Amino acid sequence: MIVFRGCVPTPIGKCDVIVNFTLVSPDGKHAPAGSGPVWTDSPLQDKLLLSNASLTVGFDKTDAVGAYRVFATVTDRVSGK
């Protein structure tokens, strides 16, 4: 779940915000964990919004035991930020 605020609209008034997830295992290895749209509708100024994107992670016996970290890199493709 990603909570965010604000985006720059395209000339037709829609935002184009995406996320790329990275999963870091206990041994420090980084693995891509998917991506998706955060917001593709009109901007709602001064409101916190819940992203359209989410991440589901599954583990089995072969996965290392320990703390895993998830990083979400959010990009507004209109503003480039």
ZAVEX-828387 format. One line per 8 residues: number of its first residue (from 0); for each residue x, y, z of C-alpha. Coordinates in nm, 3 decimals. Example, Ala and Ser with C-alpha at 12.3 -4.5 7.8 and 13.67 -1.06 7.14 Angstrom:
0) 1.230/-0.450/0.780; 1.367/-0.106/0.714
END
This chain:
0) 0.000/0.000/0.000; 0.130/0.343/-0.091; -0.015/0.667/0.043; 0.075/0.974/-0.159; -0.025/1.331/-0.231; -0.009/1.540/-0.544; 0.092/1.483/-0.904; 0.135/1.687/-1.221
8) -0.144/1.636/-1.476; -0.099/1.579/-1.848; -0.252/1.829/-2.093; -0.578/1.627/-2.074; -0.583/1.659/-1.694; -0.478/1.307/-1.591; -0.181/1.206/-1.376; 0.067/0.934/-1.471
16) 0.237/0.812/-1.155; 0.398/0.467/-1.134; 0.581/0.256/-0.876; 0.862/0.002/-0.907; 0.901/-0.237/-0.612; 1.232/-0.393/-0.506; 1.260/-0.676/-0.252; 1.582/-0.697/-0.050
24) 1.654/-1.036/0.108; 1.830/-1.089/0.444; 2.163/-1.137/0.262; 2.126/-0.797/0.091; 2.036/-0.919/-0.259; 1.802/-0.690/-0.451; 1.531/-0.842/-0.670; 1.270/-0.664/-0.884
32) 0.929/-0.728/-0.729; 0.692/-0.576/-0.982; 0.551/-0.242/-1.078; 0.219/-0.075/-1.140; 0.018/0.244/-1.164; -0.004/0.459/-0.853; -0.247/0.716/-0.992; -0.382/0.774/-1.344
40) -0.680/0.996/-1.270; -0.721/1.370/-1.215; -0.509/1.517/-0.935; -0.684/1.572/-0.603; -0.499/1.860/-0.440; -0.430/1.868/-0.066; -0.560/1.514/-0.007; -0.373/1.200/0.090
48) -0.458/0.921/-0.153; -0.423/0.545/-0.146; -0.238/0.411/-0.449; -0.392/0.176/-0.705; -0.071/-0.035/-0.687; 0.008/-0.303/-0.432; 0.262/-0.579/-0.379; 0.200/-0.941/-0.287
56) 0.498/-1.148/-0.173; 0.510/-1.523/-0.112; 0.781/-1.737/0.048; 0.863/-2.108/0.055; 1.115/-2.340/0.225; 1.398/-2.240/-0.007; 1.381/-1.871/0.089; 1.620/-1.739/0.352
64) 1.489/-1.679/0.702; 1.524/-1.324/0.828; 1.412/-0.970/0.772; 1.315/-0.870/0.417; 1.277/-0.508/0.307; 1.057/-0.366/0.035; 1.148/-0.044/-0.144; 0.896/0.146/-0.353
72) 1.032/0.392/-0.608; 0.746/0.622/-0.710; 0.780/0.832/-1.025; 0.553/1.101/-1.168; 0.613/1.044/-1.539; 0.469/1.386/-1.629; 0.703/1.591/-1.407; 0.990/1.343/-1.421
80) 1.020/1.345/-1.039
END
